[in-house]
Amino acid sequence: VAKERFFEDLHVGETFTSGTYEVTAEEIIAFARRYDPQAFHVDPAAARSSVFGRLVASGSHTAAMTMRMFVDSEIGPTDGSLGAGVDSLRWMRPVVPGDVLQLQIEIVKLRLLRSKPDRGIVTLKIDTRNAAGEAVQTLKLNTIVPRRDGRGA
Amino acid sequence: VAKERFFEDLHVGETFTSGTYEVTAEEIIAFARRYDPQAFHVDPAAARSSVFGRLVASGSHTAAMTMRMFVDSEIGPTDGSLGAGVDSLRWMRPVVPGDVLQLQIEIVKLRLLRSKPDRGIVTLKIDTRNAAGEAVQTLKLNTIVPRRDGRGA
């Protein structure tokens, strides 16, 4: 049975921790070859003489790894929920091979739309941290969640 | 020789068009299996009974394909430039197998930071469109670009 969750079940200030994601050089390079082929993402030798001094993950890759941890988390998508967009996304620190990432997720806003009585918008602040607890990325993600009392409206 | 571009070369209102990116079911599924394994992104049969009625690309995947077209574009990264973050990202229409995507990119803001005299922040509005010209995603991306007259500062 799929997870079921409604807008009314959620509260501002609730927090969640995801599982972890181990970052490998192989995956950094494979992702970046296809989606972000800059030297410091695809070429370990060239990366050493770059501003980062070593191979680092593409920001798009960090965002994608974050999505996977979010999807697998307790507050991840359920039947009827949808991603609506991102309010802000910042990359604060490099993500490097061997990093073990984990998310700290907080519900920061709940909104109802008059035009859509059967659903609400949930804004989540999703911090992606490395094993040292340093935030490598912070993200505000808007998701659409069905309302329990809006069913059939 | 790597492309060279400085903050002083850029002007608000300048526009650029990227190359194209053809979306396949195989890539939609491969990306989503790893980064966003929701049924409507990984399972064509289950997708038919979903809200989308068909297999659709993960929003993270659309963002990653957008990054690839941006990197390959005339206004893409050059030596010394870096992605700083995203101000907003919205997914407006589903991206489906067979779509041919292309970017319309506009410089919408140029900022100098007193604390960083050797570089500036360039805000780009990046619209990802399908072959019908419909925007499937819109993104405001901040990039850091070196200043010509800041070298050695």
Interface residues (C-beta under 8 A of the other chain):
Chain A: F31 R34 Y35 D36 P37 Q38 V51 S58 G59 S60 H61 A63 A64 M65 M67 R68 V71 P77 G80 L82 G83 A84 G85 V86 D87 S88 L89 R90 W91
Chain B: F31 R34 Y35 D36 P37 Q38 V51 S58 G59 S60 H61 A63 A64 M65 M67 R68 V71 P77 G80 L82 G83 A84 G85 V86 D87 S88 L89 R90 W91
